[in-house]
Amino acid sequence: MKIFSLVLRPFKFVIIAFTCALLLLSSTIPAFAIESYQSEPTEATTQLLETQRRTDEVAKSPPPTLKEVQKKSNEGLNEVQGAADIDQMKRPENSQSATSVEDEVKSFLEKVTGNK
């Protein structure tokens, strides 16, 4: 029994050292994210100003009729947003080639288990 504990002592040290290193790294990794891409404060200002201009116009005008709302709703995503940034939004029409999370996990598991 004493020999068995002498053999395991180095492994305990390695496990404890690995756990400490893992804790240290997991607490410092978020600090590296600060160096990632930082957007410029002036980016998207033009879009916001245009949205604000339209908002001001709507606020000053009388309430729209039902036909106006339906017409605007048919022009874009909804009556408020219209077609603003419609090309950037993910919808079933423009994301047919995208893989779902479930498909990605299945693919990963197939690669790991060697069934692919």
Secondary structure, DSSP 4 states (H G I P E B T S, - for coil): -HHHHHHHHHHHHHHHHHHHHHHHHHHHHHHHGGGS----TTTTHHHHHHHHHHHHHHHHSPPPPHHHHHHHHHHSSBTTTBTTTTTTS--TTT-TTPPPHHHHHHHHHHHHHT--
